[in-house]
């Protein structure tokens, strides 16, 4: 498989993964963990997937506390291309800074932004979609990869597809981005065949991205370009950047302005947002992430994560989630997996932030 000329892979590696507590923490977020049992962390798997397309053209954006771990996990990536955010400012700042740096390095660049914590077990199908998106992006489009919905989910936003894109087989115009709907509305969306999950994957020329940002947030774009021109300005300008996602900052208004295209994609994609989705990914009646010999399951189903060195025994429980770490134990059900973040909130409110 040949690489894509002038294609740069941008990997935003942020977030604490609060729904995966106590496995994922602020100090060790989920992208630094092997959640598939395959021997590679989610971050490493993302780089593995993109390396055939980008060769060594990577920019990883992460928080300052996580940069040493990211550099250690990615010896194949130039440490100078691992950028450290002084503070979390959401995806627009992270991806925008990478775009501003790439814009100065390579005038012919096309970048693809792909989160560090997604699982895509079909690298070939993914690569095919990215190749189409890169060709479309060279014609000044902001391109997103739209994932074919596996079920009517209320956990994801949606991309509303328009007509076929003239001159670009495999691409469609985007009518609008839709926020996370109710299950009832999502069912209606899926039935039409004109909606795709919004996985937050964008392919675009850096200059197009920054010019779109300048259209709606001129000072934001100017600050990012100033930092790229003079990195010593990072600490001074970064705190003043808006805390906003790329979707809200440019993708939604650009779709309204007719500037966004979508490559509808059928490759399997998993956003491991909670322990229920992790259990589905791992499969089996009683899924185990870790040392299988440390788990004894009798007439039980669900997910067990033994990471304390103790033996975990589960008897007569259905769809249970047990996560055992040296300093915290979580017991819940798959149905209540989304509520794990409430535990993190309560720990912070009670002054137990060292556990988060």
N, C-alpha and C positions, 0 to 999 in steps of 0.2 A: 504494500500500500504506500503510495507516494504522498509526501506532505503537500499542503496547500501553500502556494507561493505567498509570501508575506502575511501568512496567517499567524496571529498572536493569541495565545490562550491566557485569558484573565481568570483568576480563581479567587473570588472573595471568600475568605475563610474567617467567618465571624459567628457570633451568636453563642449562647451558653447551652442551648438544648435543654431548657428547664423541664420539658415533659419527659426527658430521659434521666432525671435525677433518681437515685444518687450515682448512677454510672457516669453521667455527663455533669461536669461542674464548670463554674466560671474559670477555674484554673486549668481544667482539662476538658474542653468542650468535645462534643460528639465527633467532630471531623478528625480528631486525633486518635480515635478508637477504631479497632477492627470490629465492626458490628455485623459482619457477614460470616465470620468464622473462616475466611479465606486466607488469613495471614497478612493482609494488607489493610491499613487504616482507610477510612473513607477518603481522606485527603490523598493518600498514595494511589488509591484506585482511580481517583479523578485525573491525576497526572498520567497514570498508565494509559488511560483511555484517550487522552489528548495528545500524548507524545507522538504518535504516528502522523498526526495532522499538523502539529506545530513544531516538531523537532525540538529545538532548545529555546524557542521563543515563548517564554512564560513570564507572567507577572502575577505574583501571589500577594494579596493584600490581607493582612491580619492585624490583630491587636498587638501592642507592644509586649504584653506579658506572654503571648503565645509565640512570638517570633523565634526564640531559641528552639522550641520544640518543632516548629515548622521546618526550620533550616536543617535540623537533625534528621527529620523524617524524609527530607527531599534532597539527598546529596547530588542528584542529577540536575537540580535547578541552581543557577548562579545565586549565591546569597545576596548579591546586589539587586536581584530582581524580586526579593521578598520584602515588600514594603510594610512598615509598621505604622498603624494609625495611632496617634496620641490618645484618642478616645473614640468610642463607637459613634458614628454619624449616619448609620444606615447605608443602604447599597448604592445610592447615587454618588455619595462622596467617594466611596471605595473604588467603584468602577470608573467614575469620572477621573479620579487621580491617575489610575492606570492608563486610561485613554489619553490623558494629557501628556504623560511620559512617552507613551508609544508614538503619539503624534509627532513628537520631536525626534524620535529615533528612526522612524521609518515612514516617509511620506506616502508610501504605497500600501500601508498596512490595512488589514481588516482584522478586527478583534472579535473573539467569541468569549462571552462571559458565562461561566458555568460554576455553580456553587460547589463548595468543597465537600458537602455532606450528602450528595445524592448517590443513589445506586442505580447503575444501568448495566444489566447483565448481557446486553446485546451491543457490544462495541462496534460491530460492523454496521448495523442499522443506524446507530448514532452517527457514525462517521459519514454515511451516505447523506443523512439529513443536514449535517454541518456543511458538507461540500455544496449542496444546493443553496443553503443559506448564504455561504460566502460569495457565490456567484451573484446572487440577488443583491447582496449588500454593496457590491462594487458599483451598482447603479443607484447609489445614494439612498437606499432604503434602510430603515431600522427593521431588522428581521427578528422574529421570535420563532422558536420551535414549539409548536402546539402538540401536546401529547393526547393521543386518542383516549378518551375516558374509559377506564375499565369498569366503572360503575358510577352512579350519580352521587358524587361526593360533595358535601358541604364544606369540606376542609380546604378546598382549592379555589382560586379564582379561575375565570374562564376567558377564552379568546373567542370572540364572535367572528366567524369567517365570512368574508364577502366573496366577490367573484374571483375567478382565476386571474392570475397576474400575467398580463400580456408579455410575451417574450421570455417567460420563465416557467417552464414546465415544472410541476411539483410545488408551486407556490401560489398562495392566495392573498388577496388584499385583506386587511383587518378592518372590520367595521367598528369594533369597540372592545375594550377590556371590561370585564364584569367582575365586581367584587364577589367574595364568597357568598353563594346563594343558600337558601334553604334547600333541604333534600327534595322537597316538592318541586321547586323551581329548577334544581339541577336535573331532575328526572325529565322535565320538559325540554331542557337544553339538549340533553343526550339524545332524546327521541328525534330531534330535528336533524341530527347529523352535521350541524353547522357550528358546533362548539367544540373547543379543545381545552384541556387543562392548561392553565398558565403555569409553567414550571420555572419561570424566571430565567430562561435561557435566551440570551440576545446576541446577535451577530450584526456588526455594524462597522463602518469605517470610523476611526477615532474622531476625525474632524466633523463628520456628520453628527455623531453623538454630542460633541461639545457645542456645535452650532445650534442643535436643537435645544440643548440646555440653555444656551445664551438667549434663545428666543423667548423663553418663559422665565428664566432665572439668570439674567445677565451677570449680576455680581458673583453668583455662584461659579459660573463658567470662567469668569475672569480670574477668580481666586485660584481655581484649580490649575489654570494655565500658568499663573504666576508661581505657584509652588513647583510645577514641573520645570520652569525656567530657572528657579533659584530654590533648591531644596531647603536652604537655611530658613526660609519663610514658613516652613511647615508648622512649627509650634505656635507661631504668631497668628497665622490665618486659619488654621484648622478649627479652633473652638468656635469661630464665627460662622462656619458653614451650616446650612440648613440640615436638620435631621429628617431626611425624607428618602423614601424608596425610589429607585429608578422608575418603577411603574407609574407612580404618582407624579414624579417630576417631569418625565418626558414621554413615556410610552402612551399613557392615556390621552394627553392632549395631542400628541403626534398622530395617534390613530384617528382622532376627530378631524385632524388636518389632512388626512389621506396620505400619511408618510410611512405607514407601518405595513409590513408584509409578514405572512406566516408560512412556515413550511410544516404542513400537517404531518405528524410523525407517528408511526405505529410501534416503535421500539419500546420494550418494557422499561418503565421508569418507576423508581421508588423514592419517595421522600420520607425517610424514616423519622416521622414527626413524633411518634410516641411508642410505647411498648406494644400496643396492639398491632401497629404496622410492622414492628420488628418481628413479632411472633409470626405474622403472616409471611414475611420474607423468609424466615428460617424454616418454616413448615414443620409438619409432624404434630402428633397429638400433644406431646410435651416437648417443646423446643428448649434447647439448652444452649446458651452462649457462654462458652468457657469450658472447664474441665468436666466432661460428662460423668466421670467417675465420682464427682463430688455431689451428684444429685441422685436421690432415691425417690422415684415417683410411683405411688401406688394408687391405681384407679383415679388418676388425676389428669387434667389437661391444662395447657397454658404455656407459660414461659418462665424459665428459671435461669437467673444469672448468678452463678456462684463465683464471687471474686474476693472472698475473705479468707479462703483456706479452710473454711469449715465445711462439713457435710450438710447439705440442705435436704430435708425429707419433707415431701408433700403427700398427704393422704386424703383421698376422697373429695378433692376440690376440682371444680370445672372452671376452665378459662381463668385461672389464677395467674397473677404476675408476682414473682418473688425475686427481688434484687438484693443480694447480700454483699455488702462491702465492709471493709474493716471498721468504718466509723458510722455507718448508717444502714438500716434495713428497711426496705420498702415491701409492703404486702398490699396488693390491690387486685382488681379484676381487669380483664381486657376491656370490658365495657366502660370502666371508669378511668382508663389510661390518660385521657385528655386532662383529668383533674390533678395529675401529679404536679403540675406547675403551681397549684394552690399551696402545696406543701412548701415549695421554695419561697413563695411570697410570705407565708407564715414564719418561716425560719428567719427571713430578713427582718420582719416586723418585730420579732422577739429578740433580736440582737444576736442571732446565731449564724451570721453571714459566713463564718468560717466553714460551715457545712454546705454552703451553696456553690 
